[in-house]
Amino acid sequence: MANTALITGASGGIGRDLAALHAQRGGDLVLVARRGDALQDVKHELEAKHHVTVHCIALDLIENDAPRQLFERVSALGLEIDVLINNAGFGGHGNFHERDWADDEAMIRLNVMALCEITHLFLKGMVARNRGRILNVASMAAFLPGPGMAVYYATKAFVASFSQAIAEELRKTNITVTTLCPGPVKTGFGERTNVSDVKGFQANVADSMDVARKGYEAMLKGKLVVTNDWKLSFLRKFVIPRTPMRLLLKVSRKTMEKG
Ligand SMILES: NC(=O)c1ccc[n+]([C@@H]2O[C@H](COP(=O)([O-])OP(=O)(O)OC[C@H]3O[C@@H](n4cnc5c(N)ncnc54)[C@H](OP(=O)(O)O)[C@@H]3O)[C@@H](O)[C@H]2O)c1
């Protein structure tokens, strides 16, 4: 049976590792990101190693009509998407009022709008076939406000809330929606988001492949939410919900300081 996964943000980091995991299982791929040359590298590597078919679609998902363009290009290839992995995303550091609005707007467009519209477009086919797996990449940032990274944390709270809600809407179908919520991971994210020297980003930085594997396996099992290690899971389930908000904000702000 065909098993084609569409992965956004597959030119590097967690997305590239998720693509490798899917190819290892013999699944074909549609890879999306802006850097077409980097996508081609992934394609050549995975096709040679795993004898799968990999399609590359170079697209800036911040553009208004990008999700629709993506859907049309996948349809033109005659492909049905069995696995949808919404992974592309970025963050930004600094007090909200001091940040460039264009950067935060782009972040909301990618992390929230594109993820939502892509899900809407591809979910319809999954529902018609009554089959599919969705993995949305959020973050531990989904579970508390992030002073110093306010918009990023809020976008990830959106992803976790949205994903869990549609998982419940789809509960009586053969479609599952899993939310991956990693802590810090060693990828290009640290540099792009300007958080490599932020305190909370320096401790317990996870390996990208380990995180991808946790997410991919949880997706195959149809789990609702997964973090990449038990300490984060403990924080999410037991510490964060029991901590008074003022204290949580203070601690969260501290972890966002540089140095
Ligand atoms: N690394 C962490 O510490 C961490 C922790 C928690 C959650 N996450 C989340 O994990 C996901 C993957 O991040 P990562 O750590 O793997 O970061 P990364 O190495 O920076 O990878 C981000 C991916 O998204 C793509 N991308 C960025 N902007 C795009 C755009 N406008 N249109 C299309 N694709 C775009 C990038 O490709 P191009 O540059 O080629 O477009 C790249 O493939 C993100 O959603 C991030 O928020 C990361």
PDBQT file of the ligand as one rigid body, heavy atoms in Angstrom, charges set to zero:
ROOT
HETATM    1  N1  LIG A 301      15.343  23.216  17.722  1.00  0.00    +0.000 N 
HETATM    2  C1  LIG A 301      14.643  23.408  18.833  1.00  0.00    +0.000 C 
HETATM    3  O1  LIG A 301      15.194  23.685  19.915  1.00  0.00    +0.000 OA
HETATM    4  C2  LIG A 301      13.152  23.261  18.814  1.00  0.00    +0.000 A 
HETATM    5  C3  LIG A 301      12.490  23.077  20.053  1.00  0.00    +0.000 A 
HETATM    6  C4  LIG A 301      11.127  22.940  20.041  1.00  0.00    +0.000 A 
HETATM    7  C5  LIG A 301      10.416  22.978  18.860  1.00  0.00    +0.000 A 
HETATM    8  N2  LIG A 301      11.074  23.156  17.687  1.00  0.00    +0.000 N 
HETATM    9  C6  LIG A 301      10.291  23.220  16.453  1.00  0.00    +0.000 C 
HETATM   10  O2  LIG A 301      10.732  22.198  15.579  1.00  0.00    +0.000 OA
HETATM   11  C7  LIG A 301      10.429  22.565  14.231  1.00  0.00    +0.000 C 
HETATM   12  C8  LIG A 301      11.649  22.305  13.362  1.00  0.00    +0.000 C 
HETATM   13  O3  LIG A 301      12.691  23.160  13.764  1.00  0.00    +0.000 OA
HETATM   14  P1  LIG A 301      14.231  22.758  13.732  1.00  0.00    +0.000 P 
HETATM   15  O4  LIG A 301      14.707  22.791  15.115  1.00  0.00    +0.000 OA
HETATM   16  O5  LIG A 301      14.449  21.548  12.926  1.00  0.00    +0.000 OA
HETATM   17  O6  LIG A 301      14.800  24.075  13.026  1.00  0.00    +0.000 OA
HETATM   18  P2  LIG A 301      15.624  24.309  11.680  1.00  0.00    +0.000 P 
HETATM   19  O7  LIG A 301      16.819  23.433  11.659  1.00  0.00    +0.000 OA
HETATM   20  O8  LIG A 301      15.783  25.787  11.608  1.00  0.00    +0.000 OA
HETATM   21  O9  LIG A 301      14.632  23.821  10.542  1.00  0.00    +0.000 OA
HETATM   22  C9  LIG A 301      13.499  24.575  10.169  1.00  0.00    +0.000 C 
HETATM   23  C10 LIG A 301      12.953  24.050   8.862  1.00  0.00    +0.000 C 
HETATM   24  O10 LIG A 301      11.844  24.874   8.483  1.00  0.00    +0.000 OA
HETATM   25  C11 LIG A 301      12.069  25.360   7.160  1.00  0.00    +0.000 C 
HETATM   26  N3  LIG A 301      11.489  26.692   7.004  1.00  0.00    +0.000 N 
HETATM   27  C12 LIG A 301      11.793  27.801   7.709  1.00  0.00    +0.000 A 
HETATM   28  N4  LIG A 301      11.109  28.860   7.237  1.00  0.00    +0.000 NA
HETATM   29  C13 LIG A 301      10.343  28.388   6.205  1.00  0.00    +0.000 A 
HETATM   30  C14 LIG A 301       9.425  28.988   5.306  1.00  0.00    +0.000 A 
HETATM   31  N5  LIG A 301       9.166  30.313   5.350  1.00  0.00    +0.000 N 
HETATM   32  N6  LIG A 301       8.835  28.224   4.359  1.00  0.00    +0.000 NA
HETATM   33  C15 LIG A 301       9.128  26.905   4.280  1.00  0.00    +0.000 A 
HETATM   34  N7  LIG A 301       9.969  26.276   5.119  1.00  0.00    +0.000 NA
HETATM   35  C16 LIG A 301      10.579  27.004   6.060  1.00  0.00    +0.000 A 
HETATM   36  C17 LIG A 301      13.590  25.396   7.013  1.00  0.00    +0.000 C 
HETATM   37  O11 LIG A 301      13.981  25.282   5.660  1.00  0.00    +0.000 OA
HETATM   38  P3  LIG A 301      14.417  26.489   4.687  1.00  0.00    +0.000 P 
HETATM   39  O12 LIG A 301      15.312  27.391   5.479  1.00  0.00    +0.000 OA
HETATM   40  O13 LIG A 301      15.086  25.772   3.556  1.00  0.00    +0.000 OA
HETATM   41  O14 LIG A 301      13.128  27.120   4.283  1.00  0.00    +0.000 OA
HETATM   42  C18 LIG A 301      13.997  24.124   7.752  1.00  0.00    +0.000 C 
HETATM   43  O15 LIG A 301      13.863  23.015   6.901  1.00  0.00    +0.000 OA
HETATM   44  C19 LIG A 301       9.988  24.022  14.284  1.00  0.00    +0.000 C 
HETATM   45  O16 LIG A 301       8.586  24.087  14.194  1.00  0.00    +0.000 OA
HETATM   46  C20 LIG A 301      10.452  24.501  15.657  1.00  0.00    +0.000 C 
HETATM   47  O17 LIG A 301       9.646  25.530  16.160  1.00  0.00    +0.000 OA
HETATM   48  C21 LIG A 301      12.430  23.289  17.631  1.00  0.00    +0.000 A 
ENDROOT
TORSDOF 0
